[in-house]
């Protein structure tokens, strides 16, 4: 179980995230939706341990095969981070490397041992549909394939917490469907968070939606339709501006 308890990280009084509290069970896929600059990326950064809470705690409880539960806290040591896969909005990758070389390099940086590396690499390439381009330089790939490379990096550690910041931005419907299908295959064993502006776009892979407005979570446990009804008026106002 993943738990946020009164977590706050503010850049300015109304920019960041404030007093975020919720729990997520393995198998849940949370769609974090809202307008531009409301705090979605800050919230995901805190869950990914890329940011340290100014107050409150982010904790993770994992039950092993023997039934023993281990607990980790995002701001204490590196234990929590070893269980996180994080795809940022920029989805930066190294253009000059081949897909295979890049994933090997990143896996080793993430601490994947040499004896597990081959299996993890093949699993990530297969799951993300990259086997046919594994020896291609990343700079030659389409935007959709580049995002799948970044997703493969996030998956190569077999994370218990998978954080995807606006993963569908800039890619077409066909690539979105591929990405959504990939996410669904890993959701059963992970706590998954996906941010975006349009709940309808995230509907295919999310089981629960929360809405962020002005640095606060203002609604949780919504369906895609309810989230859309909550977010759509805000989008309309932004467009008029």
Secondary structure, 3 states (H helix, E strand, C coil): CEEEEEEEEEEECCEEEEEEEEEECCCCEEEEECCCCCCHHHHHHHHCCCCCCCEEEEEEEEECCCCCEEEEECCCCCCCHHHEEEECCCCCCCCCCEHHHHHHHHHHHCCCCHHHHHHHHHHHHHHCCCHHHCCCEHHHCCHHHHHHHHHHHHHCCCCCEEEECCCCCCCCHHHHHHHHHHHHHHHCCCEEEEEECCHHHHCCCCCEEEEEECCEEEEEEECHHHHHHHHHHHHHHHHHC
